[in-house]
């Protein structure tokens, strides 16, 4: 499942937008602040040192053009290295059309920014998470 998602995720165009996010385990009360490393229409990578496991269901407040409340699933966890920070790769499981529209509009408003994408592509190619 992880490899199938990585194939799809690595093909989805990603943008290295650093956005504020608040993560909460589904049904939990503790909110963890994080930043995105990149964002795509299907998910994002969140920089966090909070321990998560693949498969965990999350609620996510993300400020793209406007705040949006999403549900998501942890797909993979990075311990961090020189290529990618410690954090989690998640896929969005709700509001996919809204996220797609917001990512497209955000990109048009703030421009494309290629910094960081090469490092992330190399990480996906060289690691079997």
Secondary structure as UniProt FT lines:
FT   HELIX           2..11
FT   STRAND          20..25
FT   TURN            26..27
FT   STRAND          32..39
FT   STRAND          43..47
FT   TURN            54..55
FT   STRAND          57..63
FT   STRAND          67..78
FT   STRAND          87..92
FT   HELIX           96..110
FT   TURN            115..116
FT   HELIX           117..126
//
